[in-house]
Amino acid sequence: MSAIAIPWSPLWLQVICGIPLALLTFFGLRWGSRNLWLSFKIIRGVTPPPLRSTKVLSGTLGMIFYFIVVVVGLASGYFLCALLTTQPTVVTESGVIIGAHLPKYQARLIGWGEITSVECGMPARSNEIRRLIVRSKLEAVELGNAAVALEPVRVFIAQHTAPGTIRPCKHETYSHKWSY
């Protein structure tokens, strides 16, 4: 086994979340920017305000509201870019390569000698590893089971790290109603 790639998000998640994010980005920016410009024109007096309103009131409230709409559109566009362009984390013979992601598209390597601990988490009623957390002195990366079983990854990491680095897996309890 030379390398194991663990994707940041599975393909089904990219499709299910990507379509609404793309729509929210497109319509939020389009609708918000048009009406933000209209509110600006109302404040300047170029366009008349709506009936029974003043230019200061409708223009100011419009600018605040549509600015929030534009910010939401930009934020969903940012998350859409992150969802579609984040590269997978790769566990190789030399270490763990954290995939390039926003805001800096630059992959980082955590060598086997730099790893200080590896923790894993399992659901309360299952013995399947759902996440691995690889920590070094400078950073930590969390690997989820998006499309890859994590037990072989844990075994692979254990073969390459110092004894005592791999911590026993813990059953995690979640503090919300829909936990199983």
One Martini backbone bead per residue (centre of mass of N, CA, C, O) as a GRO file, in nm:
protein
  180
    1MET     BB    1   0.090   0.041   0.028
    2SER     BB    2   0.137   0.379  -0.078
    3ALA     BB    3  -0.165   0.520  -0.091
    4ILE     BB    4  -0.418   0.732   0.072
    5ALA     BB    5  -0.724   0.873  -0.020
    6ILE     BB    6  -0.902   1.149   0.145
    7PRO     BB    7  -1.176   1.303   0.108
    8TRP     BB    8  -1.347   1.587   0.197
    9SER     BB    9  -1.578   1.511  -0.018
   10PRO     BB   10  -1.819   1.360  -0.150
   11LEU     BB   11  -1.993   1.353  -0.440
   12TRP     BB   12  -2.282   1.364  -0.324
   13LEU     BB   13  -2.228   1.628  -0.160
   14GLN     BB   14  -2.153   1.811  -0.397
   15VAL     BB   15  -2.432   1.789  -0.530
   16ILE     BB   16  -2.635   1.850  -0.298
   17CYS     BB   17  -2.479   2.126  -0.211
   18GLY     BB   18  -2.394   2.268  -0.482
   19ILE     BB   19  -2.662   2.356  -0.607
   20PRO     BB   20  -2.771   2.548  -0.384
   21LEU     BB   21  -2.514   2.724  -0.373
   22ALA     BB   22  -2.525   2.823  -0.665
   23LEU     BB   23  -2.803   2.954  -0.648
   24LEU     BB   24  -2.747   3.142  -0.409
   25THR     BB   25  -2.520   3.293  -0.544
   26PHE     BB   26  -2.655   3.395  -0.799
   27PHE     BB   27  -2.919   3.525  -0.676
   28GLY     BB   28  -2.789   3.693  -0.451
   29LEU     BB   29  -2.609   3.869  -0.635
   30ARG     BB   30  -2.815   3.968  -0.834
   31TRP     BB   31  -3.040   4.081  -0.648
   32GLY     BB   32  -2.863   4.238  -0.444
   33SER     BB   33  -2.710   4.429  -0.644
   34ARG     BB   34  -2.950   4.563  -0.775
   35ASN     BB   35  -3.084   4.670  -0.503
   36LEU     BB   36  -2.840   4.822  -0.403
   37TRP     BB   37  -2.833   5.021  -0.638
   38LEU     BB   38  -3.120   5.129  -0.596
   39SER     BB   39  -3.072   5.237  -0.307
   40PHE     BB   40  -2.851   5.435  -0.393
   41LYS     BB   41  -3.035   5.598  -0.588
   42ILE     BB   42  -3.235   5.688  -0.370
   43ILE     BB   43  -3.038   5.847  -0.191
   44ARG     BB   44  -2.945   6.043  -0.433
   45GLY     BB   45  -3.231   6.101  -0.611
   46VAL     BB   46  -3.273   5.948  -0.891
   47THR     BB   47  -3.483   5.772  -0.741
   48PRO     BB   48  -3.779   5.712  -0.631
   49PRO     BB   49  -3.949   5.636  -0.373
   50PRO     BB   50  -4.168   5.479  -0.226
   51LEU     BB   51  -4.460   5.491  -0.112
   52ARG     BB   52  -4.463   5.627   0.198
   53SER     BB   53  -4.154   5.731   0.174
   54THR     BB   54  -3.822   5.780   0.223
   55LYS     BB   55  -3.506   5.800   0.106
   56VAL     BB   56  -3.358   5.733   0.369
   57LEU     BB   57  -3.515   5.490   0.467
   58SER     BB   58  -3.523   5.306   0.210
   59GLY     BB   59  -3.222   5.327   0.139
   60THR     BB   60  -3.096   5.227   0.405
   61LEU     BB   61  -3.250   4.962   0.444
   62GLY     BB   62  -3.178   4.850   0.165
   63MET     BB   63  -2.871   4.848   0.197
   64ILE     BB   64  -2.857   4.661   0.437
   65PHE     BB   65  -3.014   4.418   0.327
   66TYR     BB   66  -2.856   4.383   0.047
   67PHE     BB   67  -2.581   4.345   0.175
   68ILE     BB   68  -2.652   4.081   0.316
   69VAL     BB   69  -2.723   3.927   0.057
   70VAL     BB   70  -2.441   3.952  -0.072
   71VAL     BB   71  -2.283   3.813   0.156
   72VAL     BB   72  -2.428   3.542   0.133
   73GLY     BB   73  -2.347   3.492  -0.162
   74LEU     BB   74  -2.039   3.498  -0.112
   75ALA     BB   75  -2.028   3.273   0.103
   76SER     BB   76  -2.149   3.049  -0.077
   77GLY     BB   77  -1.927   3.071  -0.293
   78TYR     BB   78  -1.691   2.998  -0.111
   79PHE     BB   79  -1.798   2.718  -0.027
   80LEU     BB   80  -1.819   2.605  -0.311
   81CYS     BB   81  -1.519   2.623  -0.375
   82ALA     BB   82  -1.430   2.443  -0.141
   83LEU     BB   83  -1.598   2.190  -0.218
   84LEU     BB   84  -1.470   2.160  -0.524
   85THR     BB   85  -1.131   2.219  -0.458
   86THR     BB   86  -1.062   2.034  -0.240
   87GLN     BB   87  -0.821   1.832  -0.155
   88PRO     BB   88  -0.701   1.552  -0.064
   89THR     BB   89  -0.592   1.344   0.175
   90VAL     BB   90  -0.261   1.197   0.198
   91VAL     BB   91  -0.133   0.874   0.267
   92THR     BB   92   0.210   0.809   0.288
   93GLU     BB   93   0.543   0.716   0.319
   94SER     BB   94   0.614   1.028   0.428
   95GLY     BB   95   0.302   1.100   0.505
   96VAL     BB   96   0.083   1.373   0.554
   97ILE     BB   97  -0.118   1.518   0.299
   98ILE     BB   98  -0.254   1.823   0.284
   99GLY     BB   99  -0.480   1.952   0.107
  100ALA     BB  100  -0.565   2.188  -0.091
  101HIS     BB  101  -0.703   2.510   0.022
  102LEU     BB  102  -0.877   2.740   0.138
  103PRO     BB  103  -0.701   3.028   0.071
  104LYS     BB  104  -0.457   2.831   0.028
  105TYR     BB  105  -0.304   2.667  -0.249
  106GLN     BB  106  -0.140   2.443  -0.032
  107ALA     BB  107   0.033   2.183   0.037
  108ARG     BB  108   0.090   1.972   0.329
  109LEU     BB  109   0.345   1.821   0.532
  110ILE     BB  110   0.336   1.542   0.758
  111GLY     BB  111   0.561   1.384   0.907
  112TRP     BB  112   0.619   1.112   1.097
  113GLY     BB  113   0.804   1.271   1.311
  114GLU     BB  114   0.573   1.506   1.371
  115ILE     BB  115   0.385   1.317   1.503
  116THR     BB  116   0.213   1.312   1.823
  117SER     BB  117  -0.096   1.228   1.741
  118VAL     BB  118  -0.369   0.974   1.729
  119GLU     BB  119  -0.712   1.002   1.688
  120CYS     BB  120  -1.033   0.837   1.753
  121GLY     BB  121  -1.376   0.805   1.632
  122MET     BB  122  -1.691   0.679   1.754
  123PRO     BB  123  -1.980   0.581   1.779
  124ALA     BB  124  -2.176   0.475   2.038
  125ARG     BB  125  -2.302   0.202   1.852
  126SER     BB  126  -2.007   0.167   1.719
  127ASN     BB  127  -1.691   0.029   1.555
  128GLU     BB  128  -1.666   0.261   1.353
  129ILE     BB  129  -1.457   0.470   1.207
  130ARG     BB  130  -1.517   0.830   1.154
  131ARG     BB  131  -1.241   0.955   1.286
  132LEU     BB  132  -0.927   1.130   1.236
  133ILE     BB  133  -0.659   1.273   1.440
  134VAL     BB  134  -0.384   1.456   1.327
  135ARG     BB  135  -0.096   1.551   1.519
  136SER     BB  136   0.106   1.830   1.565
  137LYS     BB  137   0.270   2.104   1.671
  138LEU     BB  138   0.126   2.298   1.436
  139GLU     BB  139  -0.102   2.076   1.348
  140ALA     BB  140  -0.432   1.964   1.232
  141VAL     BB  141  -0.607   1.669   1.108
  142GLU     BB  142  -0.926   1.574   0.980
  143LEU     BB  143  -1.056   1.250   0.920
  144GLY     BB  144  -1.304   1.134   0.721
  145ASN     BB  145  -1.559   0.894   0.602
  146ALA     BB  146  -1.647   0.965   0.301
  147ALA     BB  147  -1.497   0.696   0.113
  148VAL     BB  148  -1.326   0.572   0.359
  149ALA     BB  149  -1.182   0.347   0.542
  150LEU     BB  150  -1.005   0.401   0.859
  151GLU     BB  151  -0.861   0.145   0.962
  152PRO     BB  152  -0.627   0.120   0.748
  153VAL     BB  153  -0.512   0.401   0.811
  154ARG     BB  154  -0.440   0.348   1.107
  155VAL     BB  155  -0.247   0.113   1.050
  156PHE     BB  156  -0.054   0.269   0.864
  157ILE     BB  157   0.027   0.481   1.074
  158ALA     BB  158   0.132   0.278   1.292
  159GLN     BB  159   0.374   0.172   1.110
  160HIS     BB  160   0.514   0.490   1.095
  161THR     BB  161   0.506   0.536   1.397
  162ALA     BB  162   0.546   0.578   1.707
  163PRO     BB  163   0.511   0.453   1.996
  164GLY     BB  164   0.208   0.599   2.135
  165THR     BB  165   0.062   0.774   1.915
  166ILE     BB  166  -0.166   0.580   1.923
  167ARG     BB  167  -0.482   0.603   2.023
  168PRO     BB  168  -0.749   0.505   2.155
  169CYS     BB  169  -1.060   0.452   2.085
  170LYS     BB  170  -1.360   0.649   2.096
  171HIS     BB  171  -1.667   0.693   2.221
  172GLU     BB  172  -1.901   0.920   2.101
  173THR     BB  173  -2.094   1.181   2.225
  174TYR     BB  174  -2.381   1.355   2.150
  175SER     BB  175  -2.552   1.685   2.213
  176HIS     BB  176  -2.813   1.568   2.060
  177LYS     BB  177  -3.125   1.440   1.987
  178TRP     BB  178  -3.030   1.266   1.712
  179SER     BB  179  -2.890   1.066   1.852
  180TYR     BB  180  -2.806   0.708   1.884
   0.00000   0.00000   0.00000
